Amino acid sequence: MRAELLARLRSDGFVPHFAGRVASESGTRAAIDWIERKSDEKAAFPAATLQMIHTGRQYDQDGAACLQLNRVRVECFGLSCLQATSLADAIRDVLEQCATIFAVRFHRGKLLFERDFPPEDLGSGLKVYRNLRDYQVPTTPV
């Protein structure tokens, strides 16, 4: 589910327009990654990191069920509060829609928690704003 979620966000027709760019093997890509922001360069903002908070594994009488109610944290960083929240809103719009990516069916995600943080000075005059959101992202295998 992690690789599929990352592919879904990076290849969306809307989200990459709000994200900064970082170097990749084939040139550049949207600055969306699991756990760690890959660059402090200005061109890499806005950026988003994803973190699995809970795999949401469900069980029934037969053992593990197909439905997983994953809890995913999305932290967006921007050079302004507007940049951070615009990327966060674009990601929200994707997560709230159903989609099938490779062998994973994403059901409608639900926003569970949202918080803005004060700006953080990264040094050399770079100030970064953050927006953090937790989602329930239900998935089943196809």
matplotlib code that plots the C-alpha trace (Angstrom):
import matplotlib.pyplot as plt

x = [0.0, 2.9, 4.3, 0.9, -0.1, 3.2, 2.7, -0.9, 0.1, 3.1, 1.2, -2.0, -3.0, -3.3, -1.1, 2.3, 1.4, 1.4, 4.6, 8.2, 10.6, 13.5, 16.2, 15.4, 17.0, 15.1, 15.4, 13.0, 9.9, 7.3, 8.7, 6.5, 8.2, 7.7, 9.1, 11.9, 12.0, 14.7, 15.9, 16.1, 16.6, 13.9, 12.9, 11.9, 9.1, 6.2, 7.0, 5.1, 6.1, 3.9, 4.1, 2.2, 0.7, -1.3, -1.6, -5.3, -5.1, -8.6, -9.6, -12.7, -13.5, -11.2, -8.2, -6.9, -9.6, -9.0, -10.0, -7.3, -8.1, -4.7, -3.9, -1.6, 0.0, 0.6, 2.9, 3.2, 5.9, 5.9, 7.8, 4.5, 1.5, -0.6, 1.9, 1.8, -2.0, -2.5, -0.5, -2.3, -5.7, -4.6, -3.6, -6.8, -8.8, -7.0, -7.3, -11.1, -11.7, -11.7, -9.0, -7.3, -3.5, -1.8, -3.1, -4.6, -8.1, -8.2, -11.6, -12.7, -10.2, -11.4, -9.6, -9.2, -7.0, -5.4, -2.9, -0.8, 2.6, 4.5, 7.2, 10.6, 13.9, 16.1, 19.0, 20.4, 17.2, 14.9, 11.7, 9.3, 5.6, 4.0, 0.5, -0.1, -3.1, -4.0, -6.2, -7.9, -7.1, -9.1, -7.6, -8.4, -6.4, -7.8]
y = [0.0, 2.4, 2.3, 2.5, 5.6, 7.3, 6.5, 7.8, 11.2, 11.7, 10.8, 12.6, 15.2, 18.0, 17.3, 17.7, 21.2, 22.3, 20.4, 21.4, 19.3, 17.1, 15.3, 11.7, 9.0, 10.3, 14.0, 15.6, 14.5, 15.9, 16.4, 13.8, 11.1, 8.7, 9.9, 12.3, 15.5, 15.0, 18.5, 22.0, 23.7, 26.4, 24.5, 21.5, 23.4, 22.9, 19.3, 16.5, 13.6, 10.6, 8.5, 5.3, 5.7, 2.4, -0.3, -0.7, -4.4, -5.8, -9.3, -11.5, -15.1, -16.4, -14.3, -11.2, -9.4, -7.9, -4.4, -2.3, 1.0, 2.6, 5.8, 7.9, 11.2, 13.8, 16.6, 19.5, 22.1, 25.4, 28.7, 30.3, 29.0, 29.2, 27.0, 24.3, 24.3, 24.4, 21.2, 19.7, 20.5, 19.0, 15.8, 15.8, 16.0, 12.9, 10.8, 11.5, 9.8, 6.1, 4.7, 1.5, 1.7, -1.5, -4.2, -1.9, -0.4, 2.8, 3.6, 7.1, 8.5, 10.5, 13.5, 12.8, 15.5, 18.8, 21.2, 24.2, 24.8, 28.1, 28.7, 27.1, 28.7, 26.2, 28.6, 30.7, 32.7, 29.7, 29.8, 26.8, 26.6, 23.2, 21.7, 18.2, 16.1, 12.5, 10.4, 7.1, 5.5, 2.3, -0.2, -3.7, -5.8, -6.0]
z = [0.0, 0.7, -2.8, -4.4, -2.3, -3.1, -6.8, -6.6, -5.2, -7.4, -10.6, -9.9, -12.5, -9.8, -6.8, -8.6, -9.7, -6.0, -5.0, -5.4, -7.4, -6.2, -8.2, -9.2, -11.4, -14.4, -13.8, -11.2, -9.5, -7.1, -3.6, -1.9, 0.1, 3.0, 6.4, 5.2, 3.2, 0.6, 0.2, 1.8, -1.6, -2.3, -5.5, -3.3, -1.6, -1.1, 0.0, 1.7, 3.8, 4.6, 7.7, 8.5, 12.0, 12.0, 9.4, 10.4, 10.0, 10.7, 11.8, 11.6, 12.6, 9.8, 10.7, 8.9, 6.8, 3.4, 4.6, 6.2, 7.9, 7.5, 9.4, 7.4, 8.5, 5.8, 6.7, 4.2, 4.2, 2.4, 2.1, 3.2, 5.1, 1.9, 0.0, 2.8, 3.0, -0.8, -1.2, 1.8, 0.3, -3.1, -1.3, 0.7, -2.5, -3.8, -0.6, -0.4, -3.7, -4.6, -6.9, -7.9, -8.2, -9.3, -6.9, -4.2, -4.1, -2.2, -0.7, 0.3, 2.9, 5.8, 7.4, 11.2, 12.4, 11.2, 12.7, 11.6, 13.1, 13.5, 11.0, 11.6, 10.6, 8.8, 8.6, 5.8, 5.7, 4.9, 6.9, 6.5, 7.4, 8.2, 8.0, 9.5, 8.8, 9.7, 7.5, 7.6, 4.3, 3.8, 1.3, 0.0, -2.4, -5.9]

ax = plt.figure().add_subplot(projection="3d")
ax.plot(x, y, z, "-o")
ax.set_aspect("equal")
plt.show()
